[in-house]
C-alpha cells in the first residue's frame, strides 16, 4: 500500500478536516515582545528594557483578554482594531510611562498594521505539505482560529488563504475555542455531522479537548509532554513531520 493510499485510509471516516493556525501551521517570525521593541526603536522609541517588555506584554494581554474577550466582540462601540491599539498603548505605558503620546500613537498604528502583513509570520515546517496532502485526499479543508477578522489578510499575505475552503474565526462566530458553538458553526456551514469532522491544533484545552467535547475527532501537535500524555494513543504528536509519518503508515486509531 502506498503512502498516499495509507493517508487516505487513515482519514477515510472524515469529510471535513480543520486546522488551528497560530503555532500549528503558522508562527510569529519574532516573539511579539521582541517585534514590539524592534518596531518602537525603528520609530525612535529607544531604551526599551526587553525583560520589562516581555513582562508587560504578558500582563497587559491577559488583562485585555479578560476585560474585552474575543477581541472586544461583545464590547459596544469597541472594534477589534481598537482592541489591539489599546493593548499596544497599555504595554508601552507599562514599559515606558513617559513615552510621548504622539509617538505612542504612531507605534500603535504601525504595529496594528504590520501584524496584518507577512512581515510578522512564517510557515511551520511541513504545514503546507500536510494541508495539500489532506486536501488531495478529497477532504473539505477549513480553519478554526481564535483570531480577529484580520486572519484572512494574514493568510493571504503568506499564500495560505487559497488552500482552505473556509476560514472561521472566533470573531465571526462570537465564541472562542473551546466553546462548542464555534465547532458547531463549521458543521452547519459544511452540512457535516460531528463524527465526520477532524480538528488539528496545538492547544490541549482549546483544540484537542474542545473538538472532542463537540463530538469531533482531534489531533494535538505540541512539545508539551504533559499534554501529549493526556491524549488518546496515536492522537498526539510533537511536530507535523511525526503526524505525516503516522498518516503514511497504519499508525492512527480513532
VOBA-1610 file (N, C-alpha, C; in pm, whole numbers, padded with zeros to 5 digits, always signed):
BEGIN
Unk+00085-00120+00000Unk+00000+00000+00000Unk+00088+00125+00000Unk+00064+00219-00091Unk+00145+00340-00100Unk+00115+00433+00017Unk+00207+00531+00038Unk+00186+00629+00145Unk+00056+00706+00125Unk+00029+00744-00001Unk-00093+00819-00030Unk-00217+00737+00003Unk-00212+00610-00032Unk-00326+00522-00004Unk-00347+00507+00146Unk-00237+00495+00220Unk-00247+00482+00366Unk-00307+00609+00427Unk-00261+00725+00379Unk-00316+00851+00431Unk-00466+00858+00406Unk-00507+00824+00286Unk-00650+00826+00253Unk-00726+00730+00343Unk-00668+00613+00366Unk-00734+00513+00451Unk-00744+00561+00595Unk-00637+00625+00645Unk-00637+00676+00782Unk-00742+00784+00804Unk-00774+00857+00698Unk-00869+00968+00710Unk-01005+00937+00648Unk-01030+00813+00613Unk-01149+00779+00534Unk-01280+00812+00603Unk-01282+00815+00736Unk-01409+00841+00806Unk-01447+00988+00805Unk-01354+01076+00764Unk-01377+01220+00773Unk-01410+01283+00638Unk-01503+01377+00641Unk-01533+01460+00525Unk-01476+01600+00541Unk-01452+01640+00665Unk-01401+01773+00696Unk-01279+01763+00787Unk-01173+01836+00752Unk-01055+01848+00837Unk-01026+01996+00856Unk-01021+02041+00981Unk-00993+02182+01010Unk-00861+02194+01086Unk-00802+02312+01075Unk-00674+02340+01138Unk-00682+02466+01223Unk-00616+02463+01337Unk-00580+02586+01407Unk-00469+02652+01326Unk-00444+02779+01350Unk-00339+02849+01275Unk-00215+02876+01360Unk-00228+02960+01462Unk-00111+03005+01537Unk-00043+02891+01610Unk+00084+02869+01579Unk+00168+02765+01638Unk+00125+02624+01598Unk+00035+02615+01500Unk+00003+02486+01438Unk+00054+02485+01294Unk+00010+02581+01215Unk+00058+02595+01077Unk+00147+02716+01057Unk+00130+02816+01142Unk+00200+02945+01128Unk+00255+02987+01263Unk+00375+03046+01261Unk+00431+03101+01384Unk+00469+03247+01363Unk+00486+03318+01473Unk+00536+03455+01463Unk+00683+03452+01420Unk+00721+03542+01331Unk+00861+03550+01288Unk+00951+03585+01405Unk+00901+03670+01493Unk+00969+03705+01617Unk+00867+03700+01730Unk+00910+03669+01852Unk+00816+03680+01965Unk+00757+03821+01967Unk+00626+03835+01992Unk+00564+03968+01987Unk+00637+04074+02068Unk+00684+04041+02187Unk+00753+04141+02269Unk+00880+04191+02200Unk+00947+04103+02127Unk+01068+04142+02053Unk+01029+04229+01934Unk+00924+04191+01863Unk+00878+04271+01749Unk+00831+04409+01794Unk+00762+04416+01906Unk+00716+04544+01957Unk+00834+04637+01985Unk+00936+04585+02051Unk+01052+04667+02085Unk+01127+04709+01959Unk+01139+04618+01862Unk+01208+04649+01737Unk+01135+04759+01661Unk+01005+04747+01648Unk+00927+04848+01576Unk+00935+04983+01646Unk+00927+04983+01777Unk+00938+05108+01853Unk+01072+05175+01828Unk+01180+05095+01829Unk+01313+05150+01806Unk+01324+05211+01667Unk+01265+05146+01568Unk+01267+05199+01431Unk+01194+05333+01421Unk+01102+05355+01513Unk+01025+05480+01513Unk+01079+05581+01614Unk+01196+05551+01671Unk+01263+05647+01758Unk+01236+05631+01906Unk+01165+05525+01945Unk+01142+05498+02087Unk+01248+05398+02132Unk+01351+05447+02196Unk+01466+05364+02231Unk+01469+05336+02381Unk+01576+05271+02422Unk+01596+05236+02564Unk+01481+05153+02619Unk+01434+05059+02539Unk+01329+04968+02585Unk+01394+04850+02655Unk+01355+04826+02777Unk+01404+04710+02851Unk+01328+04585+02804Unk+01401+04491+02743Unk+01334+04376+02681Unk+01263+04288+02783Unk+01324+04269+02898Unk+01259+04186+03001Unk+01132+04253+03052Unk+01136+04386+03065Unk+01016+04460+03106Unk+00909+04451+02997Unk+00951+04458+02871Unk+00856+04447+02760Unk+00786+04311+02763Unk+00861+04205+02785Unk+00803+04071+02789Unk+00704+04058+02905Unk+00742+04110+03021Unk+00654+04102+03138Unk+00527+04184+03117Unk+00543+04304+03063Unk+00427+04391+03040Unk+00336+04334+02932Unk+00396+04275+02829Unk+00314+04215+02724Unk+00225+04106+02782Unk+00283+04016+02857Unk+00205+03906+02916Unk+00095+03959+03007Unk+00131+04056+03091Unk+00034+04109+03187Unk-00080+04182+03117Unk-00046+04271+03024Unk-00148+04353+02959Unk-00234+04271+02863Unk-00174+04173+02796Unk-00252+04087+02707Unk-00355+04007+02787Unk-00311+03952+02898Unk-00403+03876+02984Unk-00515+03966+03036Unk-00480+04087+03076Unk-00580+04180+03129Unk-00681+04220+03021Unk-00631+04245+02900Unk-00721+04286+02791Unk-00814+04172+02751Unk-00761+04051+02749Unk-00844+03935+02715Unk-00955+03915+02819Unk-00924+03944+02943Unk-01024+03930+03049Unk-01127+04041+03043Unk-01081+04164+03018Unk-01171+04279+03016Unk-01257+04281+02890Unk-01197+04247+02777Unk-01268+04250+02648Unk-01241+04119+02574Unk-01307+04010+02613Unk-01281+03880+02549Unk-01309+03881+02399Unk-01243+03789+02331Unk-01267+03769+02188Unk-01251+03898+02109Unk-01139+03968+02139Unk-01102+04088+02064Unk-01208+04196+02071Unk-01282+04200+02184Unk-01383+04303+02204Unk-01514+04277+02135Unk-01540+04154+02096Unk-01661+04121+02019Unk-01789+04169+02087Unk-01796+04152+02218Unk-01919+04187+02291Unk-01912+04324+02359Unk-01806+04400+02331Unk-01792+04532+02390Unk-01853+04637+02296Unk-01957+04708+02338Unk-02021+04807+02249Unk-01923+04916+02206Unk-01933+04954+02081Unk-01854+05065+02026Unk-01704+05046+02046Unk-01659+04922+02030Unk-01517+04891+02051Unk-01477+04787+01946Unk-01407+04831+01842Unk-01372+04742+01733Unk-01251+04657+01768Unk-01228+04554+01689Unk-01109+04472+01714Unk-00981+04552+01688Unk-00986+04648+01594Unk-00868+04733+01571Unk-00839+04817+01696Unk-00945+04868+01758Unk-00927+04946+01881Unk-00876+04857+01995Unk-00917+04731+01994Unk-00868+04635+02093Unk-00716+04628+02087Unk-00664+04607+01968Unk-00519+04595+01952Unk-00447+04727+01978Unk-00506+04837+01934Unk-00443+04967+01959Unk-00434+04994+02108Unk-00540+04964+02180Unk-00540+04983+02325Unk-00437+04894+02392Unk-00427+04770+02345Unk-00329+04678+02403Unk-00187+04732+02385Unk-00154+04773+02264Unk-00019+04824+02238Unk+00011+04944+02327Unk-00083+05035+02337Unk-00062+05153+02421Unk-00041+05115+02567Unk-00122+05022+02615Unk-00109+04980+02755Unk+00027+04916+02782Unk+00075+04838+02685Unk+00205+04773+02702Unk+00316+04876+02709Unk+00315+04972+02618Unk+00424+05070+02617Unk+00415+05166+02735Unk+00295+05196+02780Unk+00282+05280+02900Unk+00331+05205+03024Unk+00317+05074+03022Unk+00369+04991+03130Unk+00522+04991+03130Unk+00581+04982+03010Unk+00727+04975+02997Unk+00790+05112+03011Unk+00726+05213+02950Unk+00786+05346+02940Unk+00677+05451+02966Unk+00645+05476+03093Unk+00532+05564+03128Unk+00544+05706+03072Unk+00666+05751+03044Unk+00684+05888+02997Unk+00688+05899+02844Unk+00647+05795+02774Unk+00651+05798+02628Unk+00562+05909+02574Unk+00610+05976+02469Unk+00535+06085+02408Unk+00405+06032+02349Unk+00292+06095+02378Unk+00161+06045+02330Unk+00153+06032+02178Unk+00207+06129+02106Unk+00203+06120+01960Unk+00287+06004+01908Unk+00403+05985+01972Unk+00489+05873+01933Unk+00423+05740+01968Unk+00355+05737+02080Unk+00284+05616+02121Unk+00177+05579+02020Unk+00103+05679+01972Unk+00000+05653+01872Unk+00062+05601+01743Unk+00176+05658+01704Unk+00244+05614+01583Unk+00290+05468+01595Unk+00346+05434+01709Unk+00391+05296+01732Unk+00272+05201+01728Unk+00164+05239+01793Unk+00045+05154+01797Unk-00012+05132+01656Unk-00025+05240+01581Unk-00079+05229+01445Unk+00008+05139+01357Unk+00139+05155+01373Unk+00233+05076+01292Unk+00225+04929+01326Unk+00221+04897+01453Unk+00215+04756+01493Unk+00084+04690+01451Unk-00026+04760+01467Unk-00154+04704+01423Unk-00150+04677+01273Unk-00084+04765+01199Unk-00076+04747+01053Unk+00014+04631+01016Unk+00134+04624+01072Unk+00229+04523+01025Unk+00189+04382+01069Unk+00108+04372+01173Unk+00062+04238+01213Unk-00049+04185+01122Unk-00078+04259+01018Unk-00166+04209+00913Unk-00086+04175+00787Unk+00046+04177+00797Unk+00132+04154+00681Unk+00223+04033+00705Unk+00289+03990+00598Unk+00378+03873+00606Unk+00502+03900+00689Unk+00529+04026+00721Unk+00648+04060+00798Unk+00654+03987+00932Unk+00539+03960+00990Unk+00536+03908+01127Unk+00510+03758+01137Unk+00503+03688+01023Unk+00463+03547+01027Unk+00551+03461+00937Unk+00560+03332+00971Unk+00629+03236+00886Unk+00560+03101+00896Unk+00576+03019+00793Unk+00518+02886+00792Unk+00592+02794+00889Unk+00521+02702+00950Unk+00583+02596+01028Unk+00615+02481+00934Unk+00733+02423+00950Unk+00779+02317+00861Unk+00676+02205+00848Unk+00648+02170+00725Unk+00556+02060+00698Unk+00411+02100+00687Unk+00379+02223+00724Unk+00239+02265+00726Unk+00174+02265+00589Unk+00242+02322+00491Unk+00186+02328+00356Unk+00169+02187+00300Unk+00268+02101+00323Unk+00257+01962+00275Unk+00138+01892+00339Unk+00119+01912+00468Unk+00006+01849+00537Unk-00127+01896+00479Unk-00142+02026+00462Unk-00266+02080+00406Unk-00291+02022+00266Unk-00187+02026+00183Unk-00204+01981+00044Unk-00239+01833+00037Unk-00175+01753+00119Unk-00200+01609+00111Unk-00338+01573+00164Unk-00382+01643+00268Unk-00517+01618+00319Unk-00620+01664+00215Unk-00597+01779+00156Unk-00690+01828+00052Unk-00694+01731-00066Unk-00579+01682-00108Unk-00573+01592-00223Unk-00637+01457-00195Unk-00660+01428-00066Unk-00729+01304-00031Unk-00881+01318-00043Unk-00925+01438-00082Unk-01067+01459-00109Unk-01146+01521+00004Unk-01077+01579+00102Unk-01147+01637+00217Unk-01177+01784+00196Unk-01283+01831+00260Unk-01306+01975+00272Unk-01211+02025+00380Unk-01146+02139+00355Unk-01042+02190+00444Unk-01083+02326+00498Unk-01068+02345+00630Unk-01105+02473+00690Unk-01012+02515+00801Unk-01035+02635+00849Unk-00961+02692+00962Unk-01058+02723+01074Unk-01020+02687+01197Unk-01092+02733+01316Unk-00989+02799+01406Unk-01001+02928+01426Unk-00897+03001+01499Unk-00957+03108+01590Unk-00902+03118+01710Unk-00935+03229+01799Unk-00858+03351+01749Unk-00918+03422+01658Unk-00848+03532+01588Unk-00952+03636+01551Unk-00904+03756+01521Unk-00992+03861+01472Unk-01002+03852+01319Unk-01084+03936+01256Unk-01105+03924+01111Unk-00980+03946+01025Unk-00873+03999+01082Unk-00752+04021+01003Unk-00685+03890+00961Unk-00730+03777+01017Unk-00668+03649+00982Unk-00672+03623+00832Unk-00779+03660+00767Unk-00790+03635+00623Unk-00681+03710+00546Unk-00654+03833+00586Unk-00548+03910+00521Unk-00412+03850+00552Unk-00392+03806+00675Unk-00265+03743+00713Unk-00240+03619+00627Unk-00340+03533+00616Unk-00324+03410+00538Unk-00303+03440+00389Unk-00365+03546+00341Unk-00342+03588+00202Unk-00198+03633+00184Unk-00146+03707+00280Unk-00009+03758+00273Unk+00093+03645+00265Unk+00066+03535+00334Unk+00162+03424+00336Unk+00117+03308+00246Unk+00024+03339+00155Unk-00017+03247+00048Unk-00075+03116+00101Unk-00158+03126+00202Unk-00228+03009+00253Unk-00379+03017+00234Unk-00431+03137+00212Unk-00576+03154+00209Unk-00644+03068+00103Unk-00580+03055-00013Unk-00644+02981-00123Unk-00647+02830-00099Unk-00577+02784+00002Unk-00573+02640+00031Unk-00694+02593+00112Unk-00770+02686+00167Unk-00882+02650+00254Unk-01016+02676+00187Unk-01111+02588+00216Unk-01248+02609+00167Unk-01320+02717+00247Unk-01280+02734+00373Unk-01338+02841+00454Unk-01243+02873+00569Unk-01258+02993+00623Unk-01180+03039+00738Unk-01280+03088+00842Unk-01283+03023+00956Unk-01378+03056+01063Unk-01300+03111+01183Unk-01322+03238+01216Unk-01257+03296+01333Unk-01357+03307+01448Unk-01303+03315+01567Unk-01390+03331+01685Unk-01470+03459+01677Unk-01413+03562+01612Unk-01483+03689+01598Unk-01602+03675+01503Unk-01589+03589+01403Unk-01701+03564+01311Unk-01821+03506+01384Unk-01792+03414+01476Unk-01897+03335+01540Unk-01947+03398+01669Unk-01857+03472+01736Unk-01894+03528+01867Unk-01858+03436+01982Unk-01790+03327+01952Unk-01746+03233+02055Unk-01604+03188+02023Unk-01523+03177+02128Unk-01387+03128+02112Unk-01379+02979+02142Unk-01281+02912+02082Unk-01250+02778+02128Unk-01212+02786+02275Unk-01250+02692+02358Unk-01303+02559+02326Unk-01456+02550+02322Unk-01528+02664+02315Unk-01674+02657+02315Unk-01725+02574+02198Unk-01823+02495+02225Unk-01881+02406+02125Unk-01940+02483+02007Unk-01987+02605+02033Unk-02055+02682+01928Unk-01967+02707+01805Unk-01837+02727+01826Unk-01752+02756+01710Unk-01733+02631+01624Unk-01728+02515+01689Unk-01719+02390+01614Unk-01851+02360+01542Unk-01961+02385+01612Unk-02093+02362+01551Unk-02114+02453+01429Unk-02062+02576+01436Unk-02078+02668+01324Unk-02012+02613+01198Unk-01900+02546+01214Unk-01832+02486+01099Unk-01913+02370+01042Unk-01968+02288+01130Unk-02051+02176+01084Unk-02172+02227+01006Unk-02236+02330+01058Unk-02353+02387+00991Unk-02316+02446+00855Unk-02201+02510+00851Unk-02156+02571+00725Unk-02134+02465+00617Unk-02083+02350+00660Unk-02047+02245+00564Unk-02152+02136+00551Unk-02258+02144+00633Unk-02362+02040+00633Unk-02300+01902+00659Unk-02221+01895+00765Unk-02147+01774+00801Unk-02177+01738+00945Unk-02181+01611+00977Unk-02202+01564+01113Unk-02070+01565+01191Unk-02079+01577+01322Unk-01959+01589+01404Unk-01868+01467+01393Unk-01925+01348+01374Unk-01841+01228+01364Unk-01769+01217+01230Unk-01795+01314+01141Unk-01727+01318+01012Unk-01619+01426+01008Unk-01591+01486+01125Unk-01501+01602+01130Unk-01379+01575+01217Unk-01265+01626+01173Unk-01138+01616+01245Unk-01077+01754+01258Unk-01030+01788+01379Unk-00962+01915+01401Unk-00819+01889+01446Unk-00726+01968+01394Unk-00584+01956+01427Unk-00535+02088+01484Unk-00478+02085+01604Unk-00431+02208+01667Unk-00323+02182+01770Unk-00275+02289+01833Unk-00160+02277+01924Unk-00195+02298+02071Unk-00321+02333+02102Unk-00359+02359+02240Unk-00450+02247+02291Unk-00414+02189+02407Unk-00490+02075+02456Unk-00635+02113+02483Unk-00658+02218+02561Unk-00794+02254+02600Unk-00873+02311+02484Unk-00815+02406+02412Unk-00889+02475+02306Unk-00912+02387+02184Unk-00810+02314+02143Unk-00816+02238+02019Unk-00852+02091+02042Unk-00768+02019+02112Unk-00788+01875+02126Unk-00915+01844+02206Unk-00924+01899+02325Unk-01039+01870+02411Unk-01164+01941+02361Unk-01150+02065+02315Unk-01265+02139+02265Unk-01334+02068+02151Unk-01256+02019+02056Unk-01313+01947+01943Unk-01381+01817+01988Unk-01316+01744+02075Unk-01373+01617+02122Unk-01504+01640+02198Unk-01508+01746+02277Unk-01631+01777+02350Unk-01745+01817+02257Unk-01709+01859+02136Unk-01811+01894+02036Unk-01847+01774+01949Unk-01792+01658+01980Unk-01824+01537+01906Unk-01732+01507+01790Unk-01627+01589+01775Unk-01531+01568+01667Unk-01422+01470+01711Unk-01341+01427+01615Unk-01211+01368+01644Unk-01108+01481+01642Unk-00994+01459+01706Unk-00894+01566+01710Unk-00754+01508+01722Unk-00658+01588+01677Unk-00516+01556+01687Unk-00446+01676+01749Unk-00356+01648+01841Unk-00278+01752+01908Unk-00135+01749+01858Unk-00082+01866+01823Unk+00059+01879+01786Unk+00124+01975+01885Unk+00210+01924+01971Unk+00270+02007+02075Unk+00397+01941+02127Unk+00485+02022+02185Unk+00604+01968+02251Unk+00583+01959+02402Unk+00463+01994+02448Unk+00431+01984+02590Unk+00406+01838+02626Unk+00499+01779+02700Unk+00492+01636+02728Unk+00369+01600+02812Unk+00333+01684+02906Unk+00216+01655+02989Unk+00089+01649+02905Unk+00077+01742+02810Unk-00041+01742+02723Unk-00040+01620+02631Unk+00076+01582+02581Unk+00084+01464+02496Unk+00041+01339+02570Unk+00079+01330+02696Unk+00044+01213+02776Unk-00106+01204+02801Unk-00175+01318+02794Unk-00320+01319+02819Unk-00402+01282+02696Unk-00340+01280+02580Unk-00414+01248+02458Unk-00435+01097+02446Unk-00532+01060+02365Unk-00552+00919+02334Unk-00433+00868+02252Unk-00402+00739+02261Unk-00290+00684+02184Unk-00303+00717+02035Unk-00193+00757+01976Unk-00179+00792+01833Unk-00251+00921+01794Unk-00292+01001+01892Unk-00360+01128+01861Unk-00280+01250+01906Unk-00156+01230+01952Unk-00070+01340+01992Unk+00067+01328+01928Unk+00119+01440+01874Unk+00246+01438+01801Unk+00328+01562+01836Unk+00461+01548+01830Unk+00548+01660+01866Unk+00565+01760+01752Unk+00542+01717+01631Unk+00555+01807+01517Unk+00477+01751+01398Unk+00466+01831+01294Unk+00389+01791+01176Unk+00453+01673+01105Unk+00586+01669+01103Unk+00655+01557+01039Unk+00613+01424+01101Unk+00607+01420+01234Unk+00566+01296+01302Unk+00422+01259+01266Unk+00335+01360+01255Unk+00197+01333+01216Unk+00190+01278+01074Unk+00265+01337+00983Unk+00266+01289+00845Unk+00317+01145+00838Unk+00418+01114+00918Unk+00470+00977+00921Unk+00362+00880+00966Unk+00284+00920+01066Unk+00176+00834+01115Unk+00067+00817+01009Unk+00034+00926+00941Unk-00068+00919+00836Unk-00022+00832+00719Unk+00109+00828+00696Unk+00163+00748+00586Unk+00180+00601+00623Unk+00152+00569+00747Unk+00159+00432+00794Unk+00025+00395+00857Unk+00020+00282+00919Unk-00106+00241+00981Unk-00105+00279+01128Unk-00070+00408+01155Unk-00041+00445+01292Unk-00147+00520+01369Unk-00262+00549+01309Unk-00361+00631+01377Unk-00487+00550+01404Unk-00530+00554+01528Unk-00654+00486+01567Unk-00747+00590+01628Unk-00872+00588+01584Unk-00970+00685+01632Unk-01058+00623+01738
//
